[in-house]
Amino acid sequence: MIGSSRGQIGEAHGTRSHSRVQLTRSCARPAPPDVAAFHGGAVDWGRDGIYVPFGGGSNDWAALELAAWLASAADVPIKLVGTTADPSRTRRDASRLLADASIALQRVVGVVAEPVLAEQSAQALLAVVEPASLVAAGLPDRFRAEGLDATRTALVRSASPPVLLVQRGARPGGLAPGESRTRFSWSLEG
């Protein structure tokens, strides 16, 4: 576990199944800063940038924020990945959500994110992220109780690029609105 004032990055070692155990131990405890677990080989910044599967959850926002800082430092693009429409379930595509996230990212960090739509399946996501330098994904909201879901498990087990799984900490992130500071935020300082 590598710590900093902004967050912690855990490095998963060993086999892919061992990585889940390491990830569970690293992220099972609540922490004031964001927490991330890295799995995979060295990041090849010469590939197609950082891909962020995005559904709008708090951990997805944390992953997007971390991706933005990394992309800015490495001078690589960000691609926001959302799902296509599913008419059988009366579900629209994620283009509006991706546009909102991209605008927030552009305003706060000055990084432009390109939207990419994929079918709602682990295989489709794996195909879309294949050219990435790095995949930054938020942990499922119910990670502590249920562990990784099928999609994130597929990313860790089968994605070619390295994967960074992120959990939002108690501190408001850089993309959080100013009103997210509560009267109890002072206890998170220092």
TIRO-2110 file (N, C-alpha, C; in Angstrom, 1 decimal):
// TIRO-2110
0.9, -1.2, 0.0, N, 1, A
0.0, 0.0, 0.0, CA, 1, A
0.9, 1.2, 0.0, C, 1, A
0.7, 2.1, -1.0, N, 2, A
1.5, 3.3, -1.1, CA, 2, A
0.5, 4.4, -0.7, C, 2, A
0.9, 5.3, 0.3, N, 3, A
0.0, 6.3, 0.7, CA, 3, A
0.5, 7.7, 0.3, C, 3, A
-0.5, 8.6, 0.2, N, 4, A
-0.2, 10.0, 0.0, CA, 4, A
-1.3, 10.8, 0.6, C, 4, A
-1.1, 12.1, 0.6, N, 5, A
-2.2, 13.0, 1.2, CA, 5, A
-3.5, 12.9, 0.4, C, 5, A
-3.4, 12.6, -0.9, N, 6, A
-4.6, 12.6, -1.8, CA, 6, A
-5.2, 11.2, -1.8, C, 6, A
-4.5, 10.1, -1.5, N, 7, A
-5.1, 8.8, -1.6, CA, 7, A
-4.0, 7.7, -1.4, C, 7, A
-4.5, 6.5, -1.5, N, 8, A
-3.6, 5.4, -1.4, CA, 8, A
-3.7, 4.5, -2.6, C, 8, A
-2.6, 3.9, -3.0, N, 9, A
-2.6, 3.0, -4.1, CA, 9, A
-2.1, 1.7, -3.6, C, 9, A
-2.9, 0.6, -3.7, N, 10, A
-2.5, -0.7, -3.3, CA, 10, A
-2.0, -1.4, -4.6, C, 10, A
-0.9, -2.2, -4.5, N, 11, A
-0.5, -2.9, -5.7, CA, 11, A
-0.8, -4.4, -5.4, C, 11, A
-1.6, -5.0, -6.3, N, 12, A
-1.9, -6.4, -6.2, CA, 12, A
-0.8, -7.2, -6.8, C, 12, A
-0.3, -8.2, -6.0, N, 13, A
0.8, -9.1, -6.4, CA, 13, A
0.3, -10.5, -6.7, C, 13, A
1.0, -11.2, -7.5, N, 14, A
0.8, -12.6, -7.6, CA, 14, A
-0.2, -12.9, -8.7, C, 14, A
-0.9, -14.1, -8.6, N, 15, A
-1.9, -14.5, -9.6, CA, 15, A
-3.1, -13.6, -9.6, C, 15, A
-3.9, -13.7, -10.6, N, 16, A
-5.1, -12.9, -10.7, CA, 16, A
-6.1, -13.3, -9.6, C, 16, A
-6.2, -14.5, -9.2, N, 17, A
-7.1, -14.9, -8.1, CA, 17, A
-6.6, -14.3, -6.8, C, 17, A
-5.2, -14.3, -6.6, N, 18, A
-4.6, -13.8, -5.4, CA, 18, A
-4.9, -12.3, -5.3, C, 18, A
-4.9, -11.6, -6.5, N, 19, A
-5.1, -10.2, -6.5, CA, 19, A
-6.5, -9.8, -5.9, C, 19, A
-7.5, -10.6, -6.1, N, 20, A
-8.8, -10.3, -5.5, CA, 20, A
-8.7, -10.4, -3.9, C, 20, A
-7.9, -11.3, -3.4, N, 21, A
-7.8, -11.4, -2.0, CA, 21, A
-7.0, -10.2, -1.5, C, 21, A
-6.0, -9.8, -2.1, N, 22, A
-5.2, -8.6, -1.8, CA, 22, A
-6.1, -7.4, -1.9, C, 22, A
-6.9, -7.3, -2.9, N, 23, A
-7.8, -6.1, -3.1, CA, 23, A
-8.8, -6.1, -2.0, C, 23, A
-9.4, -7.2, -1.6, N, 24, A
-10.4, -7.2, -0.6, CA, 24, A
-9.8, -6.7, 0.7, C, 24, A
-8.6, -7.2, 1.0, N, 25, A
-7.9, -6.8, 2.3, CA, 25, A
-7.6, -5.3, 2.3, C, 25, A
-7.2, -4.8, 1.1, N, 26, A
-6.8, -3.4, 1.0, CA, 26, A
-8.0, -2.4, 1.0, C, 26, A
-9.1, -2.8, 0.5, N, 27, A
-10.2, -1.9, 0.3, CA, 27, A
-11.4, -2.2, 1.2, C, 27, A
-11.3, -3.2, 2.1, N, 28, A
-12.5, -3.5, 2.9, CA, 28, A
-12.7, -2.5, 4.0, C, 28, A
-11.7, -1.8, 4.4, N, 29, A
-11.8, -0.8, 5.5, CA, 29, A
-12.1, 0.6, 4.9, C, 29, A
-13.0, 1.4, 5.5, N, 30, A
-13.2, 2.7, 5.1, CA, 30, A
-12.0, 3.6, 5.3, C, 30, A
-11.7, 4.5, 4.4, N, 31, A
-10.5, 5.3, 4.6, CA, 31, A
-10.9, 6.8, 4.2, C, 31, A
-10.3, 7.8, 4.9, N, 32, A
-10.5, 9.2, 4.5, CA, 32, A
-10.2, 9.5, 3.0, C, 32, A
-9.0, 9.0, 2.6, N, 33, A
-8.6, 9.3, 1.2, CA, 33, A
-9.2, 8.2, 0.2, C, 33, A
-9.2, 8.5, -1.1, N, 34, A
-9.6, 7.5, -2.0, CA, 34, A
-8.5, 6.4, -2.0, C, 34, A
-9.0, 5.2, -2.3, N, 35, A
-8.1, 4.0, -2.3, CA, 35, A
-8.1, 3.4, -3.7, C, 35, A
-7.0, 2.9, -4.2, N, 36, A
-6.9, 2.3, -5.5, CA, 36, A
-6.1, 1.1, -5.4, C, 36, A
-6.4, 0.0, -6.2, N, 37, A
-5.6, -1.2, -6.3, CA, 37, A
-5.2, -1.3, -7.8, C, 37, A
-4.0, -1.6, -8.0, N, 38, A
-3.4, -1.7, -9.4, CA, 38, A
-3.1, -3.1, -9.7, C, 38, A
-3.6, -3.6, -10.8, N, 39, A
-3.3, -4.9, -11.3, CA, 39, A
-2.8, -4.9, -12.7, C, 39, A
-1.7, -5.6, -13.0, N, 40, A
-1.2, -5.8, -14.4, CA, 40, A
0.2, -5.4, -14.5, C, 40, A
0.7, -5.4, -15.7, N, 41, A
2.1, -5.0, -15.9, CA, 41, A
2.3, -3.5, -16.0, C, 41, A
3.5, -3.2, -16.5, N, 42, A
3.8, -1.7, -16.7, CA, 42, A
2.8, -1.0, -17.6, C, 42, A
2.5, 0.2, -17.3, N, 43, A
1.6, 1.0, -18.1, CA, 43, A
2.4, 1.4, -19.4, C, 43, A
1.8, 1.2, -20.6, N, 44, A
2.4, 1.6, -21.8, CA, 44, A
1.7, 2.9, -22.3, C, 44, A
2.3, 4.0, -21.9, N, 45, A
1.7, 5.3, -22.2, CA, 45, A
1.6, 5.6, -23.7, C, 45, A
2.3, 4.8, -24.5, N, 46, A
2.2, 5.0, -26.0, CA, 46, A
1.0, 4.4, -26.6, C, 46, A
0.2, 3.7, -25.8, N, 47, A
-1.1, 3.2, -26.4, CA, 47, A
-2.1, 4.3, -26.4, C, 47, A
-3.4, 3.9, -26.3, N, 48, A
-4.5, 4.8, -26.6, CA, 48, A
-5.1, 5.6, -25.4, C, 48, A
-4.3, 5.8, -24.3, N, 49, A
-4.8, 6.6, -23.2, CA, 49, A
-5.5, 5.8, -22.1, C, 49, A
-6.2, 6.5, -21.3, N, 50, A
-6.8, 5.9, -20.1, CA, 50, A
-8.3, 5.8, -20.4, C, 50, A
-8.8, 4.6, -20.2, N, 51, A
-10.3, 4.3, -20.4, CA, 51, A
-10.9, 4.1, -19.1, C, 51, A
-12.1, 4.8, -18.9, N, 52, A
-12.8, 4.8, -17.6, CA, 52, A
-14.2, 4.3, -17.9, C, 52, A
-14.5, 3.0, -17.5, N, 53, A
-15.9, 2.6, -17.6, CA, 53, A
-16.7, 3.4, -16.6, C, 53, A
-17.8, 4.0, -17.0, N, 54, A
-18.4, 5.0, -16.2, CA, 54, A
-19.9, 4.8, -16.1, C, 54, A
-20.4, 4.6, -14.9, N, 55, A
-21.9, 4.5, -14.7, CA, 55, A
-22.4, 5.6, -13.8, C, 55, A
-21.6, 6.5, -13.3, N, 56, A
-22.0, 7.6, -12.5, CA, 56, A
-22.0, 7.4, -11.0, C, 56, A
-21.6, 6.2, -10.5, N, 57, A
-21.5, 6.0, -9.1, CA, 57, A
-20.4, 6.8, -8.4, C, 57, A
-20.4, 6.9, -7.1, N, 58, A
-19.3, 7.7, -6.4, CA, 58, A
-17.9, 7.1, -6.7, C, 58, A
-17.8, 5.8, -6.8, N, 59, A
-16.5, 5.2, -7.0, CA, 59, A
-16.1, 5.4, -8.5, C, 59, A
-17.1, 5.5, -9.4, N, 60, A
-16.7, 5.9, -10.8, CA, 60, A
-16.2, 7.3, -10.9, C, 60, A
-16.8, 8.2, -10.1, N, 61, A
-16.3, 9.6, -10.1, CA, 61, A
-14.9, 9.6, -9.6, C, 61, A
-14.6, 8.8, -8.5, N, 62, A
-13.2, 8.8, -8.0, CA, 62, A
-12.3, 8.2, -9.0, C, 62, A
-12.7, 7.2, -9.8, N, 63, A
-11.8, 6.6, -10.8, CA, 63, A
-11.6, 7.7, -11.9, C, 63, A
-12.6, 8.4, -12.3, N, 64, A
-12.5, 9.4, -13.3, CA, 64, A
-11.5, 10.5, -12.9, C, 64, A
-11.6, 11.0, -11.6, N, 65, A
-10.7, 12.0, -11.1, CA, 65, A
-9.3, 11.5, -11.1, C, 65, A
-9.0, 10.3, -10.6, N, 66, A
-7.7, 9.8, -10.6, CA, 66, A
-7.2, 9.7, -12.1, C, 66, A
-8.0, 9.2, -13.0, N, 67, A
-7.6, 9.1, -14.4, CA, 67, A
-7.3, 10.4, -15.0, C, 67, A
-8.0, 11.4, -14.6, N, 68, A
-7.8, 12.8, -15.1, CA, 68, A
-6.4, 13.3, -14.7, C, 68, A
-6.1, 13.1, -13.4, N, 69, A
-4.8, 13.6, -12.9, CA, 69, A
-3.6, 12.8, -13.6, C, 69, A
-3.8, 11.5, -13.8, N, 70, A
-2.8, 10.7, -14.5, CA, 70, A
-2.7, 11.1, -15.9, C, 70, A
-3.8, 11.3, -16.6, N, 71, A
-3.8, 11.6, -18.0, CA, 71, A
-3.2, 13.0, -18.2, C, 71, A
-3.4, 13.9, -17.3, N, 72, A
-2.8, 15.2, -17.4, CA, 72, A
-1.3, 15.1, -17.2, C, 72, A
-0.9, 14.3, -16.3, N, 73, A
0.6, 14.2, -16.0, CA, 73, A
1.3, 13.5, -17.2, C, 73, A
0.6, 12.5, -17.8, N, 74, A
1.2, 11.7, -18.8, CA, 74, A
0.9, 12.2, -20.2, C, 74, A
0.1, 13.2, -20.3, N, 75, A
-0.3, 13.8, -21.6, CA, 75, A
-0.9, 12.8, -22.5, C, 75, A
-1.9, 12.1, -22.0, N, 76, A
-2.6, 11.1, -22.8, CA, 76, A
-4.1, 11.4, -22.7, C, 76, A
-4.9, 10.9, -23.7, N, 77, A
-6.3, 11.1, -23.7, CA, 77, A
-7.1, 10.2, -22.7, C, 77, A
-8.3, 10.7, -22.3, N, 78, A
-9.2, 9.9, -21.5, CA, 78, A
-10.4, 9.5, -22.4, C, 78, A
-10.8, 8.3, -22.3, N, 79, A
-12.0, 7.8, -23.0, CA, 79, A
-13.0, 7.3, -21.9, C, 79, A
-14.2, 7.9, -21.9, N, 80, A
-15.2, 7.5, -20.9, CA, 80, A
-16.1, 6.5, -21.6, C, 80, A
-16.2, 5.3, -21.0, N, 81, A
-17.0, 4.2, -21.6, CA, 81, A
-18.3, 4.0, -20.9, C, 81, A
-19.4, 4.1, -21.7, N, 82, A
-20.7, 3.9, -21.2, CA, 82, A
-21.4, 2.8, -22.0, C, 82, A
-22.6, 2.5, -21.6, N, 83, A
-23.4, 1.5, -22.3, CA, 83, A
-24.3, 2.0, -23.4, C, 83, A
-24.5, 1.2, -24.4, N, 84, A
-25.5, 1.5, -25.4, CA, 84, A
-26.9, 1.3, -24.9, C, 84, A
-27.9, 1.8, -25.7, N, 85, A
-29.3, 1.6, -25.3, CA, 85, A
-29.7, 0.2, -25.3, C, 85, A
-30.6, -0.1, -24.4, N, 86, A
-31.2, -1.5, -24.4, CA, 86, A
-32.7, -1.3, -24.4, C, 86, A
-33.3, -1.3, -25.7, N, 87, A
-34.7, -1.0, -25.8, CA, 87, A
-35.6, -2.1, -25.1, C, 87, A
-35.1, -3.3, -25.0, N, 88, A
-35.9, -4.4, -24.4, CA, 88, A
-36.1, -4.1, -22.9, C, 88, A
-35.3, -3.3, -22.3, N, 89, A
-35.4, -2.9, -20.9, CA, 89, A
-35.7, -1.4, -20.7, C, 89, A
-36.1, -0.8, -21.8, N, 90, A
-36.4, 0.7, -21.9, CA, 90, A
-35.3, 1.5, -21.3, C, 90, A
-34.0, 1.1, -21.6, N, 91, A
-32.9, 1.8, -21.0, CA, 91, A
-32.2, 2.6, -22.1, C, 91, A
-32.0, 3.9, -21.9, N, 92, A
-31.3, 4.8, -22.9, CA, 92, A
-29.8, 4.5, -22.8, C, 92, A
-29.1, 5.0, -23.8, N, 93, A
-27.7, 4.9, -23.8, CA, 93, A
-27.1, 5.9, -22.8, C, 93, A
-25.8, 5.8, -22.5, N, 94, A
-25.2, 6.6, -21.5, CA, 94, A
-24.6, 7.9, -22.0, C, 94, A
-24.9, 8.3, -23.2, N, 95, A
-24.3, 9.4, -23.8, CA, 95, A
-24.5, 10.7, -23.0, C, 95, A
-25.7, 10.9, -22.5, N, 96, A
-25.9, 12.2, -21.7, CA, 96, A
-25.1, 12.1, -20.4, C, 96, A
-25.0, 11.0, -19.7, N, 97, A
-24.2, 10.9, -18.5, CA, 97, A
-22.7, 11.1, -18.8, C, 97, A
-22.2, 10.5, -19.9, N, 98, A
-20.8, 10.7, -20.3, CA, 98, A
-20.5, 12.2, -20.7, C, 98, A
-21.5, 12.8, -21.3, N, 99, A
-21.3, 14.2, -21.7, CA, 99, A
-21.2, 15.1, -20.4, C, 99, A
-22.1, 14.8, -19.4, N, 100, A
-22.1, 15.6, -18.2, CA, 100, A
-20.7, 15.4, -17.4, C, 100, A
-20.3, 14.1, -17.4, N, 101, A
-19.0, 13.8, -16.7, CA, 101, A
-17.8, 14.5, -17.5, C, 101, A
-17.9, 14.5, -18.8, N, 102, A
-16.8, 15.1, -19.6, CA, 102, A
-16.8, 16.6, -19.3, C, 102, A
-17.9, 17.3, -19.2, N, 103, A
-18.0, 18.7, -19.0, CA, 103, A
-17.4, 19.0, -17.6, C, 103, A
-17.8, 18.2, -16.6, N, 104, A
-17.3, 18.4, -15.2, CA, 104, A
-15.8, 18.3, -15.2, C, 104, A
-15.3, 17.3, -15.9, N, 105, A
-13.9, 17.0, -15.9, CA, 105, A
-13.1, 18.2, -16.6, C, 105, A
-13.7, 18.6, -17.7, N, 106, A
-13.1, 19.7, -18.5, CA, 106, A
-13.0, 21.0, -17.6, C, 106, A
-14.1, 21.3, -16.9, N, 107, A
-14.1, 22.5, -16.1, CA, 107, A
-13.2, 22.5, -14.9, C, 107, A
-13.1, 21.3, -14.3, N, 108, A
-12.3, 21.3, -13.0, CA, 108, A
-10.8, 21.0, -13.3, C, 108, A
-10.5, 20.0, -14.2, N, 109, A
-9.2, 19.6, -14.4, CA, 109, A
-8.6, 20.1, -15.8, C, 109, A
-9.5, 20.5, -16.7, N, 110, A
-9.0, 21.0, -18.0, CA, 110, A
-8.6, 19.9, -18.9, C, 110, A
-9.2, 18.7, -18.7, N, 111, A
-8.9, 17.5, -19.5, CA, 111, A
-10.2, 17.2, -20.2, C, 111, A
-10.2, 16.9, -21.5, N, 112, A
-11.3, 16.6, -22.3, CA, 112, A
-11.4, 15.0, -22.4, C, 112, A
-12.6, 14.5, -22.2, N, 113, A
-12.8, 13.0, -22.2, CA, 113, A
-13.7, 12.7, -23.4, C, 113, A
-13.2, 11.7, -24.2, N, 114, A
-14.0, 11.3, -25.4, CA, 114, A
-15.0, 10.2, -25.0, C, 114, A
-16.3, 10.3, -25.3, N, 115, A
-17.2, 9.3, -25.0, CA, 115, A
-17.1, 8.1, -25.9, C, 115, A
-17.3, 6.9, -25.4, N, 116, A
-17.3, 5.6, -26.2, CA, 116, A
-18.4, 4.8, -25.6, C, 116, A
-19.3, 4.3, -26.5, N, 117, A
-20.4, 3.4, -26.1, CA, 117, A
-20.1, 2.0, -26.4, C, 117, A
-20.5, 1.1, -25.5, N, 118, A
-20.3, -0.4, -25.7, CA, 118, A
-21.5, -1.1, -25.2, C, 118, A
-21.8, -2.2, -25.8, N, 119, A
-22.9, -3.1, -25.3, CA, 119, A
-22.7, -3.4, -23.8, C, 119, A
-23.8, -3.7, -23.1, N, 120, A
-23.7, -3.9, -21.7, CA, 120, A
-23.3, -5.4, -21.4, C, 120, A
-22.0, -5.7, -21.6, N, 121, A
-21.5, -7.0, -21.3, CA, 121, A
-20.0, -6.9, -21.1, C, 121, A
-19.5, -7.9, -20.3, N, 122, A
-18.1, -7.9, -19.9, CA, 122, A
-17.3, -8.1, -21.2, C, 122, A
-17.7, -8.9, -22.1, N, 123, A
-17.0, -9.2, -23.4, CA, 123, A
-16.9, -7.9, -24.2, C, 123, A
-18.0, -7.2, -24.3, N, 124, A
-18.0, -5.9, -25.1, CA, 124, A
-17.0, -4.9, -24.4, C, 124, A
-17.0, -4.8, -23.1, N, 125, A
-16.2, -3.9, -22.4, CA, 125, A
-14.7, -4.3, -22.7, C, 125, A
-14.4, -5.5, -22.6, N, 126, A
-13.0, -6.0, -22.8, CA, 126, A
-12.5, -5.6, -24.2, C, 126, A
-13.4, -5.8, -25.2, N, 127, A
-13.1, -5.4, -26.5, CA, 127, A
-12.8, -3.9, -26.7, C, 127, A
-13.6, -3.1, -26.0, N, 128, A
-13.5, -1.7, -26.1, CA, 128, A
-12.2, -1.2, -25.5, C, 128, A
-11.8, -1.7, -24.3, N, 129, A
-10.6, -1.2, -23.6, CA, 129, A
-9.3, -1.9, -24.1, C, 129, A
-9.4, -2.8, -25.0, N, 130, A
-8.2, -3.4, -25.5, CA, 130, A
-7.1, -2.5, -25.9, C, 130, A
-7.3, -1.4, -26.6, N, 131, A
-6.2, -0.5, -27.0, CA, 131, A
-5.7, 0.5, -25.9, C, 131, A
-6.3, 0.4, -24.7, N, 132, A
-6.0, 1.4, -23.6, CA, 132, A
-4.5, 1.2, -23.1, C, 132, A
-4.0, 2.3, -22.6, N, 133, A
-2.8, 2.3, -21.8, CA, 133, A
-3.1, 1.7, -20.4, C, 133, A
-4.2, 2.1, -19.9, N, 134, A
-4.6, 1.8, -18.5, CA, 134, A
-6.2, 1.9, -18.5, C, 134, A
-6.8, 1.0, -17.6, N, 135, A
-8.2, 1.1, -17.4, CA, 135, A
-8.4, 1.5, -15.9, C, 135, A
-9.1, 2.6, -15.7, N, 136, A
-9.4, 3.0, -14.3, CA, 136, A
-10.9, 2.9, -14.1, C, 136, A
-11.3, 2.0, -13.2, N, 137, A
-12.7, 1.6, -12.9, CA, 137, A
-13.0, 1.8, -11.5, C, 137, A
-14.2, 2.3, -11.2, N, 138, A
-14.6, 2.4, -9.8, CA, 138, A
-15.1, 1.0, -9.3, C, 138, A
-14.8, 0.7, -8.0, N, 139, A
-15.3, -0.5, -7.4, CA, 139, A
-16.9, -0.4, -7.4, C, 139, A
-17.5, -1.6, -7.4, N, 140, A
-19.0, -1.6, -7.2, CA, 140, A
-19.3, -1.0, -5.8, C, 140, A
-20.5, -0.3, -5.7, N, 141, A
-20.9, 0.3, -4.5, CA, 141, A
-21.0, -0.7, -3.4, C, 141, A
-21.4, -1.9, -3.7, N, 142, A
-21.6, -3.0, -2.7, CA, 142, A
-20.3, -3.9, -2.6, C, 142, A
-19.2, -3.3, -2.9, N, 143, A
-18.0, -4.1, -2.9, CA, 143, A
-17.7, -4.8, -1.6, C, 143, A
-17.8, -4.0, -0.5, N, 144, A
-17.4, -4.6, 0.8, CA, 144, A
-18.3, -5.8, 1.2, C, 144, A
-19.6, -5.8, 0.8, N, 145, A
-20.5, -6.8, 1.1, CA, 145, A
-20.4, -8.0, 0.1, C, 145, A
-20.3, -7.6, -1.2, N, 146, A
-20.4, -8.7, -2.2, CA, 146, A
-19.2, -8.9, -3.0, C, 146, A
-18.1, -8.1, -2.9, N, 147, A
-16.9, -8.3, -3.7, CA, 147, A
-17.1, -7.8, -5.1, C, 147, A
-16.2, -8.1, -6.0, N, 148, A
-16.2, -7.6, -7.3, CA, 148, A
-17.4, -8.2, -8.1, C, 148, A
-18.0, -7.4, -8.9, N, 149, A
-19.1, -8.0, -9.8, CA, 149, A
-18.4, -8.6, -11.0, C, 149, A
-19.3, -9.2, -11.9, N, 150, A
-18.8, -10.0, -13.0, CA, 150, A
-18.0, -9.1, -14.0, C, 150, A
-18.4, -7.9, -14.2, N, 151, A
-17.7, -7.0, -15.2, CA, 151, A
-16.3, -6.7, -14.7, C, 151, A
-16.2, -6.3, -13.4, N, 152, A
-14.8, -5.9, -12.9, CA, 152, A
-14.0, -7.1, -12.7, C, 152, A
-14.6, -8.3, -12.4, N, 153, A
-13.8, -9.5, -12.3, CA, 153, A
-13.2, -9.8, -13.7, C, 153, A
-14.0, -9.6, -14.7, N, 154, A
-13.5, -9.9, -16.1, CA, 154, A
-12.4, -8.9, -16.5, C, 154, A
-12.5, -7.6, -16.0, N, 155, A
-11.4, -6.7, -16.3, CA, 155, A
-10.1, -7.1, -15.6, C, 155, A
-10.2, -7.5, -14.4, N, 156, A
-9.0, -8.0, -13.6, CA, 156, A
-8.4, -9.2, -14.2, C, 156, A
-9.3, -10.2, -14.6, N, 157, A
-8.8, -11.5, -15.1, CA, 157, A
-8.3, -11.4, -16.6, C, 157, A
-9.0, -10.6, -17.4, N, 158, A
-8.8, -10.8, -18.8, CA, 158, A
-8.4, -9.5, -19.6, C, 158, A
-8.4, -8.4, -19.0, N, 159, A
-8.1, -7.2, -19.8, CA, 159, A
-6.6, -7.2, -20.1, C, 159, A
-6.2, -6.8, -21.3, N, 160, A
-4.8, -6.7, -21.7, CA, 160, A
-4.1, -5.5, -21.0, C, 160, A
-4.7, -4.3, -21.0, N, 161, A
-4.0, -3.2, -20.3, CA, 161, A
-4.1, -3.4, -18.7, C, 161, A
-3.2, -2.8, -18.0, N, 162, A
-3.4, -2.8, -16.5, CA, 162, A
-4.7, -2.2, -16.1, C, 162, A
-5.1, -2.6, -14.9, N, 163, A
-6.4, -2.1, -14.4, CA, 163, A
-6.2, -1.5, -13.0, C, 163, A
-6.8, -0.3, -12.8, N, 164, A
-6.7, 0.4, -11.6, CA, 164, A
-8.2, 0.4, -11.0, C, 164, A
-8.4, -0.2, -9.9, N, 165, A
-9.8, -0.2, -9.3, CA, 165, A
-9.8, 0.8, -8.2, C, 165, A
-10.8, 1.7, -8.1, N, 166, A
-10.8, 2.8, -7.2, CA, 166, A
-12.0, 2.8, -6.3, C, 166, A
-11.8, 3.1, -5.1, N, 167, A
-12.9, 3.3, -4.1, CA, 167, A
-12.8, 4.7, -3.6, C, 167, A
-13.9, 5.4, -3.6, N, 168, A
-14.0, 6.8, -3.1, CA, 168, A
-13.8, 6.8, -1.6, C, 168, A
-13.0, 7.7, -1.1, N, 169, A
-12.8, 7.9, 0.4, CA, 169, A
-13.9, 8.8, 0.9, C, 169, A
-13.7, 9.1, 2.2, N, 170, A
-14.7, 10.0, 2.9, CA, 170, A
-14.5, 11.4, 2.5, C, 170, A
-13.2, 11.8, 2.2, N, 171, A
-13.0, 13.2, 1.8, CA, 171, A
-13.6, 13.5, 0.4, C, 171, A
-14.1, 14.7, 0.2, N, 172, A
-14.6, 15.1, -1.1, CA, 172, A
-13.5, 15.1, -2.1, C, 172, A
-13.7, 14.7, -3.3, N, 173, A
-12.7, 14.7, -4.3, CA, 173, A
-12.7, 16.0, -5.0, C, 173, A
-11.7, 16.2, -5.9, N, 174, A
-11.6, 17.5, -6.7, CA, 174, A
-12.7, 17.7, -7.6, C, 174, A
-13.5, 16.7, -8.0, N, 175, A
-14.6, 16.9, -8.9, CA, 175, A
-15.9, 17.1, -8.1, C, 175, A
-15.8, 16.9, -6.8, N, 176, A
-17.0, 17.1, -5.9, CA, 176, A
-17.4, 18.6, -5.9, C, 176, A
-18.7, 18.8, -5.9, N, 177, A
-19.2, 20.2, -5.7, CA, 177, A
-18.8, 20.8, -4.4, C, 177, A
-18.6, 22.1, -4.3, N, 178, A
-18.2, 22.8, -3.1, CA, 178, A
-19.2, 22.5, -1.9, C, 178, A
-20.5, 22.3, -2.2, N, 179, A
-21.4, 22.0, -1.1, CA, 179, A
-21.3, 20.6, -0.5, C, 179, A
-20.4, 19.8, -1.1, N, 180, A
-20.2, 18.5, -0.5, CA, 180, A
-19.4, 18.5, 0.8, C, 180, A
-18.8, 19.6, 1.1, N, 181, A
-18.2, 19.8, 2.4, CA, 181, A
-19.3, 20.0, 3.5, C, 181, A
-19.3, 19.2, 4.5, N, 182, A
-20.3, 19.2, 5.5, CA, 182, A
-19.7, 19.9, 6.7, C, 182, A
-20.5, 20.1, 7.7, N, 183, A
-20.0, 20.8, 8.9, CA, 183, A
-19.1, 19.8, 9.7, C, 183, A
-19.0, 18.5, 9.3, N, 184, A
-18.1, 17.6, 9.9, CA, 184, A
-16.8, 17.4, 9.1, C, 184, A
-16.7, 18.0, 8.0, N, 185, A
-15.5, 17.8, 7.1, CA, 185, A
-14.2, 18.2, 7.8, C, 185, A
-14.3, 19.1, 8.8, N, 186, A
-13.1, 19.5, 9.5, CA, 186, A
-12.4, 18.3, 10.1, C, 186, A
-13.2, 17.3, 10.5, N, 187, A
-12.6, 16.1, 11.1, CA, 187, A
-11.7, 15.2, 10.1, C, 187, A
-11.9, 15.5, 8.9, N, 188, A
-11.1, 14.8, 7.8, CA, 188, A
-9.8, 15.5, 7.5, C, 188, A
-9.7, 16.7, 7.9, N, 189, A
-8.5, 17.5, 7.6, CA, 189, A
-7.3, 17.0, 8.4, C, 189, A
-6.1, 17.2, 7.8, N, 190, A
-4.9, 16.9, 8.5, CA, 190, A
-4.4, 15.6, 8.4, C, 190, A
END
